[in-house]
Amino acid sequence: MNPLEIPEIVIKRLPLYLRALNSLAAQGQTVTSSQEMGEKLGISSTQIRKDLSYFGEFGKQGTGYDIGYLQNQLQQILQVSQRWNVALIGAGDLGRAILRYSGFEDGGFTIAAVLDKDKQKIGRQVGKLHVADIATLSQVLDRHGIQIAILAVPASEAQEVADALVKGGVRAILSYAPVSLQLPAHVQVHYIDPVIGLQGMTYYLSPEQLPV
């Protein structure tokens, strides 16, 4: 099947399945079922089987899924069986917090460069990296073979920086900036905005939503 024909929501659930499998494997388990995975993730077993069916048959009726095999298959589908170099744009408080997060390495991603335009930050060591000048962006992207970037810059700067990233060959951007980016269709953009997440929950905190 053409990857573009698979619903985006299905692709977004695959990392959840892989995380559940990793957790089960870490506990020494070798076999699981869509029912067990569904209970861990809060997703119906029917939905899990339907999502996986887009990519083939991975389990057998009555025997479930071989965890190691399914882990390997999902890693290949998501292309995280290889390691990806990532550029982090922004060395402020948020950028430094992102650099300290170990989950990127565990997930197959290495932050290979951090860049900023602030002269007071350029050249300083942050973690294992030295902050590079954003003016050298194209050279840094080329040197490390980077196709993925994380934006941790103010909203007012995000579009300009994103345009420069795309021009330099970046094809996927994870943006923490609270603004919608206007980019070519071939560029994947995912947003992380805690305020939007909180606002999406406060609706359910009205008195009408409280249990009787």
N, C-alpha and C positions, 0 to 999 in steps of 0.2 A: 504494500500500500504506500502511496505517496505520503511522506511525512506531513505535508501541508493539508492532507485530508483528515488527519486525526485531530479531534477537538482539542483546543488548547487546555481546557480544564482537565482532560485526561493526562496530558503531559505534566501538568502541575501536580497531579496526584502521584505520579511515579516516584518522585523522590521520597514521598511519605512511605510508600511501600518499601523502598530500599532501606530507609531508616529503621522501619519495623523489623525487617529481615536482619539487619546488622545487630539490632538489640537482641533478637532471638539467638543469633549465632554466638554472640558474646556470652550468652548464658549456657552455651554448650548444646543447644538444640539443633537438630539436623533436618527435621521435617516440620512443616506447618500446614495450615489450611486457610482458605479464604475466610472461614468463620473466625479462626483465632486472630488473624490479622485485622479483620473487621472490628473485633472487640477491642483490640489495642488502639485502633485509630478512630473509632467512632464512625466507620464507613460500612455500609452493608456488604455482606459477602457477595451478593449478586453484582453489586457495582464493581467490586474488585475483580471478579472473574470477567466481567464485560470489558473493563479497561485493559486487562492483560491480553484478552482475545484479539485486540487490534494488532498484536505483535507476534501471535502464534499460540501454540498449545504448550504450556509449561508444567501442567500437573495432570494427574490421572484421577478419575472418579474413585473415591474410596481410599486413595493413598496420599492425597495432598501434594504439596510442593516440596521438592528437595531444596532446602534453603540455600546451600552453596551454589547450586546451579542457577536458581532464580536470581540470586545476588549478582552473579556473573552476567547473566543476560540483561538485567536492568542497567548495570554499569555500562555495558556496551551500547544499549539503546540510548542512554543519556550521555554517552561519550565521556564518562568519568572514569573509565578504566585507564585513561591516560591522565597526566597531570597538566593543568592549565595555568599558565602565568597570567597574573592579573595586575593591572595598574590601579592604584588608589589615588584619586585626585582630591586633595584636601588634607592638610596635616594639623588641623585644629583639634579641639577636644574630641569631636566625633571620629575624626580620622584616626587619632591615636587609640581610641577605644576599639575601633575596627581592627587595627593592627594587633591588638592584644588578644583578639578572639581566636582561639585555637581551632574552632570548627572548620575554618576554611581549609586548613591542611588536611584534616581528617576527611573532608569531602572531595579532595582531589584538586584543590586550588592553592596556588602559591602566590602571595602578594609579592611580586618581584620588584616593584618600584612604587614610590610614593612621591607625588609632585605637588607643588604649591607655588603661588605667585608672590607670597609674602617674603620680602627680603630677609626678615628676621627669622624666618623658619628655614629658608633654603640653606642647605649645608649641614643643618643640625641632624644628629642621629636620633631616630625614632625606632625603638626596638633594634632590629638588626640592620635597618636601612638608613641611608642618609637621604634627606629630602632634596629632591632635584627641582630645578627651576622649570616651571610649566612651559617656558619658552623652548625647552629642549624636548618637548613632548614627542614629536615625530621620531626623533633619534632614539628615544627611550623605548617607544613602542616597537620600532624596528629591531633594536638590539636584543630585546627579550622575546620577540615573536608574539607580542600581546594582541589578542583579539577581544578580550574581556576587560571591562573597567568598572570601578566602583566610584560613584560620584558622592562626595561628602563636602559639597560647597554650598554657599548661600543660593537661594532661588534666583536672585538677580544675575548670577554668573553661570547658572547651570546650562542654559541653552548654548551660550558661546563655547563653553568647554566641551559640551556634547558634540557640537559641530566639528570642533577640532579633533576630537577622538575618532569620529566617523571618517574624517578626511585622512587620518593616520592609519585607517584599516580596522578599527574596532568595530565589531559586529554585534556585541552584546553589552548592555549597560545596566548595572544595578544602581538605581538612583535613590539617595536619601533626601534629595532636594525636594521641597514641597511645591513642585510645579510640574505641569505636564510638558514633556518635551516633544517638539515637532521634528521628527527624523524620518529618513527614508524607510520604506516598508521592509527592506531586508534587514534592518537593525532591530534586534530584540531588546525591549526595554521593560524592566520590572521595577516597581516602585515600593519603597518601604517608608511609610509615613505614620509614626505612632499616633499623631493627633487624629488622623482619619480613622485609625483603628479604634481609638477611644470613643470618637463620636459615633462610630457604628455600633457601639455597645450601650451608650447612654440612653438610647431609645427604649431599651428593655428595662431601664431602671425607674420608669414612671410608676406611680402608685397602681395604675390599672394592670400592670404586668406582674405585680406581686402575688405569690400563691395565697390562696384563701386559707 
